[in-house]
Amino acid sequence: MIKESAKIFAGDLKNAFKDLLPIIVVVALFQGVVIQAIPTNLSSIIIGLIIVAVGLALFIRGLELGIFPIGEGLAIDFAKKGSVFWLLLFAFTIGFSTTIAEPALIAIADKATLISHGLIDAFWLRMTVALSVGLAIALGTFRILVGHPIQYYIIAGYILVVLMTFFAPQEIIGLAYDSGGVTTSTVTVPLVAALGIGLASSIKGRNPAIDGFGLIAFASLTPMIFVQIYGIIVYYILNTPTNPQDVNILIVDGAGMAKTYVFSGYKTLMALVGTIKDVMPILTVIFFFQYIIIRKPVAHLHKVLTGIIMVILGLYAFIIGLEMGLFPIGESIAYALTQMKNNLLIYLFAFLIGFSTTMAEPALLAIAIKAEEISEGNIKQNILRIVVALGVAVGIGLGAYRLVSGDPIHYYIIGGYSLVILFTYFAPKYIIPIAYDSGGVTTSTVTVPLVAALGLGLAQNIQGRNPLIDGFGLIAFASLFPMLTVMGYGIYAEYYKRSVLKKSKKERGTS
C-alpha cells in the first residue's frame, strides 16, 4: 500500500515539475539573456521552485482523495433529499464563505484602498464581491436544476456588464473586471466543479459535460456587475473617503526594489496558519451541511480527511515556494523591463509569463482532469490546458499593450465579450460551459499576484498613467481570452471531425 502510494506520488511530482518547466524557461531566458544578470538569491529561487512542485503534487493527490469525492457526494445527497432550499443555501454559503477569505481578493482590495486613498473600502469591496459570488453559485445551481442552457444566462450577464461600464466611474472599471478574476480560489474551484458535476450526474436528463460545468463562470461574471454598482454608489452618491489604516500590499516601490521575502520559523508557521484559515470556511460549510442538514456520515471519512490534509499541506507548500522562488524574481524582471524602455520586451514577457503561469495553475489542472473524465477522453486535459494558457498569454500581452498605449480598457473588454457572444453561437454545446469556466480558473494562486504586480508596476513607471485607472485590468484580460481560445478549439475540432468523416465517406463511395 505504501509502495503503491509512493509510486503514485512520484508520478504526480514528475508531472508537477513538467508543469513548472515553462515558468523556469521564461524566467531564465529573461534573466540571463535580456537583463543579463544572475539573481542574488538564486539558491532560494531553486529551493522555492522545488517546494512548489512538491506542493502541487500533494494538492492534486489531495483533491482526488478528499475534495472531489465529498463535493460530488454532497451534490448527490442533496438531489436525493429533494430540498431545493437547502441546496441553494449550501451553494450560496460555499460561494460567500470561500470568497470572503480569498487571499487574492484581500490583496486586490487592500491595493484598491491604498491607491484610492480610502475612497474604496477594502472590507466593503470584499463583502460586495463575496455576496455576488454566493448569489452566482446559487443561480448556477438553480440553472442545473431547471436545465436551462448556460449561454442565455452568461450572454445576458455580459450585456449587463457592458451596459454598466457606460455608467460606472472610470476608477472602478478595471477593478470591477479584475474582481471577476480573483474570486475563484484554488480550493473553491475543485469543490464547486465537483458540486456541479455531481448534481448534473444525479438528475435525470442532465448531461454532466454540458450541465455540470459553468458554476465557476457565474462566479467570475457577477462580481463585475456588483463592483460597478458599488463604484457608482461610492463615487457618485457617497464620495466620502475613509481613513485607510496600515495596509499590507505588494507593489514595486519607487526605488525599484520589490518586496523581499524572508522566512523565519515564526513567519513560516503563520503561513501555515493562514492557509488553514483560508480552507476552514469551506470545511465548516461542508461538514455542517453533511452532518446537520443531510444527517449522513461521510463515506470513507479517513480517506477524505487524509485528502483534505494533503490539500492544506500542498497549498501551503505551494504558496511558500512561490514567495521564495517566483514572486521576487517575477517582480524584479517586470520592473527591470519598464526601465529598459523597450515595449516589445514588455509585451513578450507578459505573453510568456501568462502562458507559463497558467500551465502551473492548480485550479486549471483540477478542471482539466474533470473535463477529461466527464467527456470520456474526448477533451484531453493537456490540450485543454495549452489552449487555455494560450488564451491567457494573448490576453495579458494585449492587456500590457493597452496599458502602455493608454487606451481605455472598456473598448477592449466590450470587443472581447462581443466575440465571446459570437463564438458561443458557433461552438459545439459540450465545449461552451468548459470555455466559460476556463475564464475563471486561470486567475488564481500563481497568476494573480504576478499579473497584478506587473500591471501596477507598469502603471507606476509609465508617465501619464494612473495606477487606480490603468493598473488594474490585466486579470480581466487573462479571464476573457481563454473563453475565446477554448471555444475556437471546439469549433476547429468539430470542423476537423466533419472533414475527416466527409473524406471517409467519399473514399468509401469511390472504392
C-alpha positions as CSV (number, residue, x, y, z in Angstrom):
1,M,0.0,0.0,0.0
2,I,2.8,2.5,1.0
3,K,4.8,1.4,-2.0
4,E,1.9,2.0,-4.3
5,S,1.1,5.4,-2.8
6,A,4.8,6.4,-3.1
7,K,4.7,5.4,-6.8
8,I,1.6,7.5,-7.4
9,F,3.1,10.5,-5.6
10,A,6.3,10.2,-7.6
11,G,4.2,10.3,-10.8
12,D,2.4,13.4,-9.5
13,L,5.8,15.0,-8.6
14,K,7.1,14.3,-12.1
15,N,4.1,16.0,-13.7
16,A,4.4,18.9,-11.3
17,F,8.0,19.6,-12.5
18,K,6.8,19.4,-16.1
19,D,4.1,22.0,-15.3
20,L,6.7,24.3,-13.8
21,L,9.2,23.9,-16.7
22,P,7.6,26.7,-18.8
23,I,8.0,29.2,-15.9
24,I,11.6,28.2,-15.3
25,V,12.4,28.6,-19.0
26,V,10.7,32.1,-19.3
27,V,12.4,33.4,-16.1
28,A,15.8,32.0,-17.1
29,L,15.5,33.4,-20.6
30,F,14.7,36.9,-19.5
31,Q,17.0,37.0,-16.5
32,G,20.0,35.6,-18.4
33,V,19.5,36.8,-22.0
34,V,17.5,40.1,-21.7
35,I,18.5,41.5,-18.3
36,Q,21.9,39.7,-18.3
37,A,22.2,39.4,-14.5
38,I,22.3,36.4,-12.2
39,P,19.8,36.8,-9.3
40,T,21.4,37.3,-5.9
41,N,19.1,34.8,-4.3
42,L,19.5,32.0,-6.9
43,S,19.6,29.2,-4.3
44,S,16.4,30.5,-2.6
45,I,14.7,30.5,-6.0
46,I,15.7,27.0,-6.8
47,I,14.6,25.7,-3.4
48,G,11.3,27.6,-3.8
49,L,10.5,26.0,-7.1
50,I,11.2,22.5,-5.7
51,I,8.8,23.3,-2.8
52,V,6.2,24.5,-5.4
53,A,6.5,21.2,-7.3
54,V,6.0,19.1,-4.0
55,G,3.1,21.3,-3.0
56,L,1.4,20.9,-6.4
57,A,1.8,17.1,-6.3
58,L,0.3,17.0,-2.8
59,F,-2.5,19.3,-3.7
60,I,-3.6,17.2,-6.8
61,R,-3.5,13.9,-4.8
62,G,-5.5,15.5,-2.0
63,L,-8.2,16.7,-4.5
64,E,-8.6,13.1,-5.8
65,L,-8.8,11.7,-2.3
66,G,-10.8,14.3,-0.5
67,I,-12.3,17.3,-2.2
68,F,-13.7,15.7,-5.4
69,P,-15.5,12.8,-3.6
70,I,-17.0,14.9,-0.8
71,G,-18.2,17.5,-3.3
72,E,-19.9,15.0,-5.6
73,G,-21.3,13.1,-2.6
74,L,-22.9,16.2,-1.2
75,A,-24.5,17.0,-4.6
76,I,-25.9,13.5,-4.9
77,D,-27.3,13.5,-1.4
78,F,-28.9,16.9,-1.9
79,A,-30.5,15.7,-5.1
80,K,-31.9,12.6,-3.3
81,K,-33.1,14.8,-0.4
82,G,-35.1,16.8,-2.9
83,S,-34.8,20.1,-1.0
84,V,-34.2,23.0,-3.4
85,F,-34.0,25.5,-0.5
86,W,-31.1,23.7,1.3
87,L,-29.3,23.0,-1.9
88,L,-29.4,26.7,-2.9
89,L,-28.5,27.8,0.6
90,F,-25.5,25.4,0.5
91,A,-24.4,26.8,-2.9
92,F,-24.7,30.4,-1.6
93,T,-22.8,29.7,1.6
94,I,-20.0,27.9,-0.2
95,G,-19.6,30.9,-2.6
96,F,-19.8,33.6,0.1
97,S,-17.6,31.9,2.8
98,T,-14.8,31.0,0.4
99,T,-14.7,34.3,-1.3
100,I,-14.6,36.5,1.8
101,A,-11.4,34.7,2.9
102,E,-9.8,34.5,-0.6
103,P,-6.2,35.8,-0.3
104,A,-6.1,37.1,-3.9
105,L,-9.2,39.2,-3.3
106,I,-7.9,40.5,0.0
107,A,-4.7,41.6,-1.7
108,I,-6.5,43.3,-4.6
109,A,-9.0,45.0,-2.1
110,D,-6.1,46.3,0.0
111,K,-4.3,47.7,-3.1
112,A,-7.6,49.4,-4.2
113,T,-8.0,51.1,-0.8
114,L,-4.4,52.4,-0.7
115,I,-4.4,53.7,-4.3
116,S,-7.9,55.3,-3.9
117,H,-6.8,57.0,-0.7
118,G,-9.5,55.2,1.3
119,L,-12.4,56.0,-1.0
120,I,-12.8,52.3,-1.9
121,D,-13.1,50.5,1.4
122,A,-11.4,47.1,1.4
123,F,-13.9,45.4,3.7
124,W,-17.0,46.6,1.8
125,L,-15.4,45.7,-1.5
126,R,-14.8,42.2,-0.3
127,M,-18.3,41.9,1.1
128,T,-19.7,43.1,-2.3
129,V,-17.7,40.5,-4.2
130,A,-18.4,37.7,-1.7
131,L,-22.2,38.4,-1.8
132,S,-22.1,38.4,-5.6
133,V,-20.2,35.1,-5.7
134,G,-22.6,33.5,-3.3
135,L,-25.6,34.6,-5.4
136,A,-23.7,33.4,-8.5
137,I,-23.1,29.9,-7.3
138,A,-26.8,29.7,-6.1
139,L,-28.0,30.9,-9.5
140,G,-25.7,28.5,-11.4
141,T,-27.0,25.6,-9.2
142,F,-30.6,26.7,-10.0
143,R,-29.7,26.6,-13.7
144,I,-28.6,23.0,-13.4
145,L,-31.8,22.0,-11.6
146,V,-34.1,23.5,-14.2
147,G,-31.9,22.5,-17.2
148,H,-31.6,25.9,-18.9
149,P,-28.8,26.4,-21.4
150,I,-25.9,28.3,-19.8
151,Q,-25.3,30.6,-22.7
152,Y,-28.6,32.5,-22.1
153,Y,-27.5,33.4,-18.6
154,I,-23.9,34.2,-19.5
155,I,-24.7,36.3,-22.6
156,A,-27.3,38.3,-20.6
157,G,-24.7,38.8,-17.9
158,Y,-22.1,40.1,-20.3
159,I,-24.5,42.5,-21.9
160,L,-25.3,43.8,-18.4
161,V,-21.6,44.2,-17.6
162,V,-21.1,46.2,-20.8
163,L,-24.1,48.4,-20.1
164,M,-22.9,49.1,-16.5
165,T,-19.5,50.1,-17.9
166,F,-21.0,53.2,-19.5
167,F,-22.4,54.4,-16.1
168,A,-19.6,53.3,-13.8
169,P,-16.8,55.7,-12.8
170,Q,-13.6,55.1,-14.7
171,E,-11.7,54.5,-11.4
172,I,-13.8,51.4,-10.7
173,I,-14.0,49.7,-14.2
174,G,-10.6,47.9,-14.2
175,L,-11.0,46.9,-10.6
176,A,-14.5,45.5,-11.3
177,Y,-13.2,43.5,-14.2
178,D,-10.3,42.2,-12.1
179,S,-12.7,41.3,-9.2
180,G,-14.3,38.7,-11.5
181,G,-11.0,37.0,-12.0
182,V,-9.8,36.7,-8.4
183,T,-12.9,35.1,-6.8
184,T,-12.3,31.5,-7.9
185,S,-9.7,30.2,-5.4
186,T,-7.6,27.1,-5.7
187,V,-9.7,25.1,-3.3
188,T,-13.1,26.6,-4.3
189,V,-12.8,25.7,-8.0
190,P,-12.5,21.9,-7.5
191,L,-15.2,21.8,-4.9
192,V,-17.7,23.9,-7.0
193,A,-16.8,21.8,-10.1
194,A,-17.5,18.6,-8.1
195,L,-20.8,20.0,-6.9
196,G,-21.9,20.9,-10.4
197,I,-20.8,17.6,-12.0
198,G,-22.3,15.6,-9.1
199,L,-25.6,17.4,-9.3
200,A,-25.8,17.0,-13.1
201,S,-24.9,13.3,-12.9
202,S,-27.7,12.6,-10.3
203,I,-30.5,14.4,-12.1
204,K,-32.3,12.5,-14.9
205,G,-32.0,14.3,-18.3
206,R,-28.9,16.2,-17.4
207,N,-25.5,15.8,-19.2
208,P,-22.5,16.2,-16.8
209,A,-20.3,17.6,-19.6
210,I,-22.9,20.2,-20.7
211,D,-24.8,20.9,-17.5
212,G,-22.2,20.1,-14.8
213,F,-19.7,22.9,-15.8
214,G,-20.5,26.6,-15.7
215,L,-20.7,27.4,-11.9
216,I,-17.3,29.0,-12.0
217,A,-18.3,31.1,-15.0
218,F,-21.2,32.6,-12.9
219,A,-18.7,33.3,-10.0
220,S,-16.5,35.2,-12.4
221,L,-19.3,37.2,-14.0
222,T,-21.4,38.6,-11.2
223,P,-18.6,40.4,-9.3
224,M,-18.1,42.6,-12.4
225,I,-21.7,43.8,-12.1
226,F,-21.8,44.2,-8.3
227,V,-18.5,46.0,-8.1
228,Q,-19.5,48.5,-10.7
229,I,-22.7,49.2,-8.8
230,Y,-20.6,49.6,-5.6
231,G,-18.4,52.1,-7.5
232,I,-21.4,54.1,-8.7
233,I,-22.6,54.3,-5.0
234,V,-19.2,55.2,-3.7
235,Y,-18.1,57.8,-6.3
236,Y,-21.4,59.3,-7.3
237,I,-23.6,59.1,-4.1
238,L,-21.3,58.9,-1.0
239,N,-17.9,60.2,-2.2
240,T,-16.6,60.4,1.3
241,P,-13.1,58.8,1.7
242,T,-12.3,56.9,4.8
243,N,-9.0,57.0,6.6
244,P,-7.1,53.9,5.3
245,Q,-5.3,52.0,8.0
246,D,-1.9,50.3,7.7
247,V,-2.4,48.2,4.6
248,N,-0.2,45.2,3.7
249,I,0.2,45.3,-0.1
250,L,2.7,44.2,-2.7
251,I,3.7,46.9,-5.1
252,V,7.1,47.7,-6.5
253,D,8.4,50.8,-4.7
254,G,9.8,54.0,-6.3
255,A,13.4,52.8,-5.8
256,G,12.6,49.8,-7.9
257,M,13.1,47.2,-5.2
258,A,10.4,44.6,-5.0
259,K,9.2,43.3,-1.6
260,T,11.8,41.0,-0.1
261,Y,10.5,37.7,1.2
262,V,12.3,36.5,4.3
263,F,11.0,33.4,6.0
264,S,11.7,33.0,9.7
265,G,10.4,30.0,11.6
266,Y,7.6,32.2,13.0
267,K,6.6,33.5,9.6
268,T,6.6,30.0,8.1
269,L,4.3,28.8,10.9
270,M,2.0,31.9,10.4
271,A,1.8,31.0,6.7
272,L,0.6,27.5,7.6
273,V,-2.0,29.0,10.0
274,G,-3.1,31.4,7.2
275,T,-3.6,28.5,4.8
276,I,-5.7,26.6,7.3
277,K,-7.8,29.8,7.9
278,D,-8.4,30.0,4.2
279,V,-9.6,26.4,3.9
280,M,-11.6,26.4,7.2
281,P,-14.7,28.2,5.9
282,I,-15.1,25.6,3.2
283,L,-14.6,22.7,5.6
284,T,-17.1,24.3,8.1
285,V,-19.8,24.7,5.5
286,I,-19.2,21.1,4.1
287,F,-19.4,19.3,7.4
288,F,-22.2,21.5,8.7
289,F,-24.4,20.6,5.7
290,Q,-23.2,17.0,5.7
291,Y,-24.0,16.2,9.4
292,I,-26.7,18.7,10.3
293,I,-28.7,19.0,7.1
294,I,-28.1,15.8,5.2
295,R,-27.6,13.9,8.5
296,K,-25.4,11.3,6.9
297,P,-21.8,10.4,7.8
298,V,-19.1,11.0,5.2
299,A,-18.3,7.8,3.2
300,H,-14.6,6.8,3.7
301,L,-14.1,9.6,6.2
302,H,-10.4,8.7,6.9
303,K,-9.6,8.8,3.2
304,V,-11.4,12.2,2.8
305,L,-9.6,13.7,5.8
306,T,-6.3,12.5,4.5
307,G,-7.1,14.2,1.2
308,I,-8.1,17.4,2.9
309,I,-4.8,17.4,5.0
310,M,-2.9,16.8,1.8
311,V,-4.7,19.7,0.1
312,I,-3.8,22.1,3.0
313,L,-0.2,21.0,3.1
314,G,0.1,21.1,-0.7
315,L,-1.4,24.6,-0.9
316,Y,0.8,25.8,2.0
317,A,4.0,24.4,0.3
318,F,2.9,25.8,-3.0
319,I,2.4,29.4,-1.6
320,I,5.7,29.3,0.4
321,G,7.6,28.1,-2.6
322,L,6.1,30.8,-4.9
323,E,7.1,33.5,-2.4
324,M,10.6,32.1,-2.1
325,G,11.2,31.4,-5.8
326,L,8.8,33.0,-8.3
327,F,7.3,36.2,-7.0
328,P,10.5,38.1,-6.1
329,I,12.2,37.4,-9.5
330,G,9.0,37.9,-11.4
331,E,8.5,41.3,-9.9
332,S,12.2,42.3,-10.4
333,I,12.1,41.3,-14.1
334,A,8.9,43.3,-14.6
335,Y,10.5,46.4,-13.0
336,A,13.7,46.0,-15.0
337,L,11.8,45.7,-18.3
338,T,9.9,49.0,-17.6
339,Q,13.3,50.7,-17.0
340,M,14.7,49.4,-20.3
341,K,12.0,51.4,-22.2
342,N,11.5,48.6,-24.7
343,N,7.8,48.0,-25.1
344,L,8.2,44.9,-27.3
345,L,10.1,43.2,-24.4
346,I,7.3,44.1,-22.0
347,Y,4.7,42.5,-24.4
348,L,6.8,39.4,-24.9
349,F,7.3,39.0,-21.1
350,A,3.6,39.5,-20.5
351,F,2.7,36.9,-23.1
352,L,5.2,34.3,-21.9
353,I,4.6,34.7,-18.2
354,G,0.8,34.4,-18.9
355,F,1.3,31.1,-20.7
356,S,3.8,29.6,-18.2
357,T,2.0,30.6,-15.0
358,T,-1.3,29.3,-16.4
359,M,0.2,25.9,-17.2
360,A,1.1,25.7,-13.5
361,E,-2.3,26.8,-12.1
362,P,-3.7,24.1,-9.8
363,A,-7.3,25.2,-10.3
364,L,-7.0,24.8,-14.1
365,L,-5.4,21.4,-13.7
366,A,-8.3,20.3,-11.4
367,I,-10.9,21.4,-14.1
368,A,-8.9,19.8,-16.9
369,I,-8.8,16.5,-15.0
370,K,-12.6,16.6,-14.5
371,A,-13.2,17.7,-18.2
372,E,-11.3,14.7,-19.5
373,E,-13.0,12.3,-17.1
374,I,-16.5,13.5,-17.8
375,S,-16.0,13.7,-21.6
376,E,-14.6,10.2,-21.5
377,G,-11.4,11.3,-23.1
378,N,-12.9,13.4,-25.9
379,I,-11.4,16.5,-24.2
380,K,-7.7,15.9,-23.4
381,Q,-6.6,17.7,-20.3
382,N,-3.1,18.6,-21.7
383,I,-4.6,20.1,-24.9
384,L,-7.2,22.0,-22.9
385,R,-4.6,23.4,-20.6
386,I,-2.4,24.5,-23.5
387,V,-5.3,26.2,-25.3
388,V,-6.4,28.0,-22.1
389,A,-2.7,29.0,-21.4
390,L,-2.5,30.5,-25.0
391,G,-5.7,32.5,-24.3
392,V,-4.2,33.9,-21.1
393,A,-0.9,34.7,-22.9
394,V,-2.7,36.6,-25.6
395,G,-4.9,38.3,-23.1
396,I,-2.1,39.5,-20.8
397,G,0.0,40.5,-23.8
398,L,-2.8,42.6,-25.2
399,G,-3.6,44.0,-21.7
400,A,0.0,45.1,-21.4
401,Y,-0.2,46.8,-24.8
402,R,-3.4,48.6,-23.7
403,L,-1.7,49.8,-20.5
404,V,1.4,51.1,-22.3
405,S,-0.7,52.8,-25.0
406,G,-3.1,54.3,-22.5
407,D,-6.3,53.2,-24.3
408,P,-9.5,53.0,-22.3
409,I,-10.0,49.4,-21.0
410,H,-13.7,49.1,-21.7
411,Y,-13.3,49.3,-25.5
412,Y,-11.1,46.1,-25.4
413,I,-13.4,44.3,-22.9
414,I,-16.6,45.2,-24.9
415,G,-14.9,44.0,-28.1
416,G,-13.8,40.8,-26.3
417,Y,-17.2,40.0,-24.8
418,S,-18.8,40.7,-28.2
419,L,-16.5,38.0,-29.7
420,V,-17.4,35.6,-26.8
421,I,-21.1,36.0,-27.7
422,L,-20.4,35.5,-31.4
423,F,-18.2,32.4,-30.7
424,T,-21.0,30.9,-28.5
425,Y,-23.3,30.6,-31.4
426,F,-20.8,28.6,-33.5
427,A,-19.1,26.5,-30.7
428,P,-20.3,22.9,-30.0
429,K,-22.6,22.6,-27.0
430,Y,-20.2,20.4,-25.0
431,I,-17.4,23.0,-25.1
432,I,-19.3,26.1,-24.1
433,P,-19.6,25.6,-20.3
434,I,-16.0,24.4,-20.1
435,A,-14.9,27.5,-22.1
436,Y,-16.8,29.8,-19.7
437,D,-15.3,28.1,-16.7
438,S,-11.8,28.4,-18.2
439,G,-12.0,32.2,-17.9
440,G,-12.5,31.8,-14.1
441,V,-9.8,29.2,-13.3
442,T,-6.9,30.9,-15.0
443,T,-6.6,33.7,-12.4
444,S,-5.7,32.0,-9.2
445,T,-2.8,31.3,-6.9
446,V,0.1,31.7,-9.4
447,T,-1.2,34.2,-11.9
448,V,-3.0,36.9,-9.8
449,P,0.0,38.1,-7.7
450,L,2.4,38.2,-10.7
451,V,-0.1,39.8,-13.1
452,A,-1.3,42.4,-10.5
453,A,2.3,43.3,-9.7
454,L,3.1,43.6,-13.5
455,G,0.0,45.9,-14.1
456,L,0.6,48.1,-11.1
457,G,4.4,48.3,-11.8
458,L,3.8,49.4,-15.4
459,A,1.2,52.0,-14.3
460,Q,3.5,53.4,-11.7
461,N,6.5,53.6,-14.0
462,I,5.0,54.9,-17.3
463,Q,4.4,58.6,-17.4
464,G,0.8,59.7,-17.6
465,R,-0.7,56.5,-16.2
466,N,-2.9,56.4,-13.1
467,P,-2.4,53.2,-11.0
468,L,-6.1,53.1,-10.0
469,I,-7.4,53.5,-13.5
470,D,-4.7,51.8,-15.6
471,G,-3.0,49.5,-13.1
472,F,-6.0,47.1,-12.8
473,G,-7.5,45.2,-15.7
474,L,-4.8,42.7,-16.7
475,I,-6.5,40.0,-14.7
476,A,-9.7,40.7,-16.7
477,F,-7.8,40.2,-20.0
478,A,-6.5,36.9,-18.6
479,S,-10.1,35.8,-17.8
480,L,-11.6,36.8,-21.1
481,F,-9.4,35.4,-23.8
482,P,-9.3,31.7,-22.7
483,M,-13.0,31.6,-23.4
484,L,-12.3,32.6,-27.0
485,T,-9.4,30.1,-27.5
486,V,-11.3,27.2,-25.9
487,M,-14.4,27.8,-28.0
488,G,-12.2,28.3,-31.0
489,Y,-10.6,25.0,-30.3
490,G,-14.1,23.4,-30.1
491,I,-15.1,24.9,-33.4
492,Y,-11.9,23.7,-35.1
493,A,-12.3,20.2,-33.6
494,E,-15.8,19.9,-34.9
495,Y,-14.8,21.2,-38.3
496,Y,-11.9,18.7,-38.4
497,K,-14.1,15.8,-37.4
498,R,-16.7,16.6,-40.1
499,S,-13.9,17.0,-42.7
500,V,-12.4,13.5,-41.8
501,L,-16.0,12.0,-41.8
502,K,-16.7,13.6,-45.2
503,K,-13.4,12.4,-46.6
504,S,-14.0,8.9,-45.3
505,K,-17.5,8.7,-46.9
506,K,-16.1,9.9,-50.2
507,E,-13.3,7.3,-50.1
508,R,-15.9,4.5,-49.4
509,G,-18.1,5.8,-52.2
510,T,-15.3,5.6,-54.8
511,S,-14.0,2.2,-53.7
